[in-house]
Amino acid sequence: MVQIAQSAWRIYPDELDLRGAGQPLDVLKAFVNNFGLNVTVRGKEFLFLESELAPKKELLQFGIKGIEAFGSVSTMDTNDPDLVQVGIAYSINIPKYRDALKARGVSL
């Protein structure tokens, strides 16, 4: 198997609840819990979508209208031509994340 990094985020442990984070995916979940927006699939909203079947023709909806967001999704085909297996999907509130970086003096 090959894993491809789709994005990288600068995180600060004092902004996230990392108790119990034993692997990188746990850190990403904590980041999304702090800076995330909902992802909608099949009419249900998720802050962090993991291991979910979704209709291939249905576009996942990321974020909230009017808020700049970054959406990421990884999918894999299934034996059913109408479904995909979503590995993970999440959306980040860019203004909230940008403000947090600026508050730390990070130049953007």
C-alpha positions as CSV (number, residue, x, y, z in Angstrom):
1,M,0.0,0.0,0.0
2,V,1.1,3.6,-0.6
3,Q,0.1,6.5,1.6
4,I,0.1,10.0,0.1
5,A,0.1,13.0,2.3
6,Q,-2.7,15.4,1.2
7,S,-2.0,18.2,3.5
8,A,0.2,19.4,6.4
9,W,-0.9,21.5,9.4
10,R,1.1,23.4,12.0
11,I,-0.2,22.4,15.4
12,Y,0.5,23.5,18.9
13,P,-0.1,21.0,21.7
14,D,-1.5,23.7,24.0
15,E,-4.4,24.3,21.6
16,L,-5.4,20.7,21.2
17,D,-6.6,18.0,23.6
18,L,-3.9,15.3,22.9
19,R,-4.6,13.1,25.9
20,G,-4.8,9.6,24.6
21,A,-3.3,10.5,21.2
22,G,-1.1,7.5,20.4
23,Q,-0.8,7.8,16.7
24,P,-0.8,10.5,14.0
25,L,-4.5,10.0,13.1
26,D,-5.4,10.8,16.8
27,V,-3.5,14.2,16.4
28,L,-5.4,14.9,13.2
29,K,-8.7,14.2,14.9
30,A,-7.8,16.5,17.8
31,F,-6.9,19.2,15.3
32,V,-10.2,18.8,13.5
33,N,-12.0,18.9,16.8
34,N,-10.5,22.4,17.3
35,F,-10.6,23.8,13.8
36,G,-13.0,21.7,11.9
37,L,-16.3,22.3,10.1
38,N,-18.9,19.6,9.4
39,V,-18.7,17.3,6.5
40,T,-22.1,16.1,5.2
41,V,-22.7,12.7,3.5
42,R,-26.0,11.0,3.1
43,G,-27.7,13.9,4.9
44,K,-25.7,13.2,8.1
45,E,-23.1,15.7,9.4
46,F,-19.7,14.6,10.7
47,L,-16.9,16.6,12.1
48,F,-14.5,13.8,11.2
49,L,-15.7,11.1,8.9
50,E,-13.9,7.8,9.1
51,S,-14.5,4.5,7.3
52,E,-17.9,5.2,5.8
53,L,-19.6,4.0,2.6
54,A,-20.9,6.8,0.4
55,P,-22.7,6.9,-2.9
56,K,-20.2,7.5,-5.7
57,K,-22.4,10.1,-7.3
58,E,-23.0,12.1,-4.1
59,L,-20.5,14.8,-3.6
60,L,-19.5,15.3,0.0
61,Q,-20.3,18.7,1.3
62,F,-17.6,20.5,3.2
63,G,-17.9,23.3,5.7
64,I,-20.4,26.1,5.9
65,K,-21.5,28.4,3.2
66,G,-19.7,31.7,3.5
67,I,-16.7,30.4,5.5
68,E,-13.5,29.7,3.7
69,A,-12.7,26.1,4.3
70,F,-10.2,23.4,3.3
71,G,-11.7,20.0,2.6
72,S,-9.9,16.7,2.4
73,V,-11.2,13.3,1.5
74,S,-9.7,10.0,0.7
75,T,-11.7,7.3,-1.0
76,M,-11.3,3.8,-2.4
77,D,-13.5,2.0,-4.9
78,T,-15.6,-0.9,-3.7
79,N,-17.1,-4.0,-5.4
80,D,-20.3,-2.0,-5.7
81,P,-19.9,0.4,-8.6
82,D,-22.3,2.9,-7.0
83,L,-20.4,3.2,-3.7
84,V,-17.0,4.3,-2.5
85,Q,-15.3,3.6,0.8
86,V,-14.4,6.9,2.5
87,G,-11.2,6.5,4.4
88,I,-11.3,9.9,6.1
89,A,-12.9,13.2,5.3
90,Y,-12.7,16.5,7.2
91,S,-13.0,20.2,6.7
92,I,-10.9,23.0,8.3
93,N,-12.2,26.5,9.1
94,I,-9.4,28.5,7.5
95,P,-10.2,31.9,9.1
96,K,-10.2,30.3,12.6
97,Y,-6.9,28.4,11.8
98,R,-5.3,31.5,10.3
99,D,-6.2,33.7,13.3
100,A,-4.7,31.1,15.7
101,L,-1.5,31.1,13.7
102,K,-1.4,34.9,13.6
103,A,-1.9,35.1,17.4
104,R,1.3,33.1,17.7
105,G,3.2,35.5,15.5
106,V,3.3,33.2,12.5
107,S,3.6,35.2,9.3
108,L,1.3,34.0,6.6
